[in-house]
């Protein structure tokens, strides 16, 4: 996503301070998306600038809400209501 498309205009720390919300496909009873929180760590970089891409690790606040995701599933990051970024699961580490 290009920086001008999202809200973020400055780099975010890559050390787990950022705890954005994610649309991982869950829905509320009224059909609206039910966002989930996960802490974000950037691999091999101190920060992630607007429009940049990187490998990141997520630590979900409630891991069981994420159990349905499979390798290749796309998720969308939000820092506010407008989309802030997107991601795709690349590794299948389930037993």
Secondary structure as a PSIPRED ss2 file (coil, helix, strand):
# PSIPRED VFORMAT (PSIPRED V4.0)

   1 X C   1.000  0.000  0.000
   2 X C   1.000  0.000  0.000
   3 X H   0.000  1.000  0.000
   4 X H   0.000  1.000  0.000
   5 X H   0.000  1.000  0.000
   6 X C   1.000  0.000  0.000
   7 X C   1.000  0.000  0.000
   8 X C   1.000  0.000  0.000
   9 X C   1.000  0.000  0.000
  10 X C   1.000  0.000  0.000
  11 X C   1.000  0.000  0.000
  12 X E   0.000  0.000  1.000
  13 X E   0.000  0.000  1.000
  14 X C   1.000  0.000  0.000
  15 X E   0.000  0.000  1.000
  16 X C   1.000  0.000  0.000
  17 X C   1.000  0.000  0.000
  18 X C   1.000  0.000  0.000
  19 X C   1.000  0.000  0.000
  20 X C   1.000  0.000  0.000
  21 X E   0.000  0.000  1.000
  22 X E   0.000  0.000  1.000
  23 X E   0.000  0.000  1.000
  24 X C   1.000  0.000  0.000
  25 X C   1.000  0.000  0.000
  26 X C   1.000  0.000  0.000
  27 X E   0.000  0.000  1.000
  28 X C   1.000  0.000  0.000
  29 X C   1.000  0.000  0.000
  30 X C   1.000  0.000  0.000
  31 X C   1.000  0.000  0.000
  32 X C   1.000  0.000  0.000
  33 X E   0.000  0.000  1.000
  34 X C   1.000  0.000  0.000
  35 X C   1.000  0.000  0.000
  36 X E   0.000  0.000  1.000
  37 X E   0.000  0.000  1.000
  38 X E   0.000  0.000  1.000
  39 X E   0.000  0.000  1.000
  40 X E   0.000  0.000  1.000
  41 X E   0.000  0.000  1.000
  42 X E   0.000  0.000  1.000
  43 X C   1.000  0.000  0.000
  44 X C   1.000  0.000  0.000
  45 X C   1.000  0.000  0.000
  46 X C   1.000  0.000  0.000
  47 X E   0.000  0.000  1.000
  48 X E   0.000  0.000  1.000
  49 X C   1.000  0.000  0.000
  50 X C   1.000  0.000  0.000
  51 X C   1.000  0.000  0.000
  52 X C   1.000  0.000  0.000
  53 X C   1.000  0.000  0.000
  54 X C   1.000  0.000  0.000
  55 X C   1.000  0.000  0.000
  56 X E   0.000  0.000  1.000
  57 X E   0.000  0.000  1.000
  58 X E   0.000  0.000  1.000
  59 X E   0.000  0.000  1.000
  60 X E   0.000  0.000  1.000
  61 X C   1.000  0.000  0.000
  62 X C   1.000  0.000  0.000
  63 X H   0.000  1.000  0.000
  64 X H   0.000  1.000  0.000
  65 X H   0.000  1.000  0.000
  66 X H   0.000  1.000  0.000
  67 X C   1.000  0.000  0.000
  68 X C   1.000  0.000  0.000
  69 X C   1.000  0.000  0.000
  70 X C   1.000  0.000  0.000
  71 X C   1.000  0.000  0.000
  72 X C   1.000  0.000  0.000
  73 X C   1.000  0.000  0.000
  74 X E   0.000  0.000  1.000
  75 X E   0.000  0.000  1.000
  76 X E   0.000  0.000  1.000
  77 X E   0.000  0.000  1.000
  78 X E   0.000  0.000  1.000
  79 X C   1.000  0.000  0.000
  80 X C   1.000  0.000  0.000
  81 X C   1.000  0.000  0.000
  82 X C   1.000  0.000  0.000
  83 X E   0.000  0.000  1.000
  84 X E   0.000  0.000  1.000
  85 X E   0.000  0.000  1.000
  86 X E   0.000  0.000  1.000
  87 X E   0.000  0.000  1.000
  88 X E   0.000  0.000  1.000
  89 X C   1.000  0.000  0.000
  90 X C   1.000  0.000  0.000
  91 X C   1.000  0.000  0.000
  92 X C   1.000  0.000  0.000
  93 X C   1.000  0.000  0.000
  94 X C   1.000  0.000  0.000
  95 X C   1.000  0.000  0.000
